[in-house]
């Protein structure tokens, strides 16, 4: 299972606020049953099978275009651990445990 951070940024929209684009991307994620996701202030974390995540990212990348943007920059950071199961929750719990 992979954990991916994705940030989709529409460019040249004439407005510094991007929350309407973020909201539209979150609507896409709500309809994806094969993944878990978490919105953060700087992007979205997605957990699932890597092939599925890539398909979801393609949909997210298209959202700003569908909402009038003429240019989009999408950044992806992938954590694909194959020696043991990892999840968003497990990674956070591991750090919390070390804080005790």
Secondary structure in CASP SS format (residue, H / E / C, confidence):
PFRMAT SS
TARGET T0000
AUTHOR 0000-0000-0000
METHOD secondary structure of the structure
MODEL  1
X C 1.00
X E 1.00
X E 1.00
X E 1.00
X E 1.00
X E 1.00
X E 1.00
X E 1.00
X E 1.00
X E 1.00
X E 1.00
X C 1.00
X C 1.00
X C 1.00
X C 1.00
X C 1.00
X C 1.00
X C 1.00
X H 1.00
X H 1.00
X H 1.00
X H 1.00
X H 1.00
X H 1.00
X H 1.00
X H 1.00
X H 1.00
X H 1.00
X H 1.00
X H 1.00
X C 1.00
X C 1.00
X C 1.00
X C 1.00
X C 1.00
X E 1.00
X E 1.00
X E 1.00
X E 1.00
X E 1.00
X C 1.00
X C 1.00
X E 1.00
X E 1.00
X E 1.00
X E 1.00
X E 1.00
X E 1.00
X C 1.00
X H 1.00
X H 1.00
X H 1.00
X H 1.00
X H 1.00
X H 1.00
X H 1.00
X H 1.00
X H 1.00
X H 1.00
X H 1.00
X H 1.00
X H 1.00
X H 1.00
X H 1.00
X H 1.00
X H 1.00
X C 1.00
X C 1.00
X C 1.00
X C 1.00
X E 1.00
X E 1.00
X E 1.00
X E 1.00
X E 1.00
X E 1.00
X E 1.00
X E 1.00
X E 1.00
X E 1.00
X C 1.00
X C 1.00
X C 1.00
X C 1.00
X C 1.00
X C 1.00
X C 1.00
X H 1.00
X H 1.00
X H 1.00
X H 1.00
X H 1.00
X H 1.00
X H 1.00
X H 1.00
X H 1.00
X H 1.00
X H 1.00
X H 1.00
X C 1.00
END
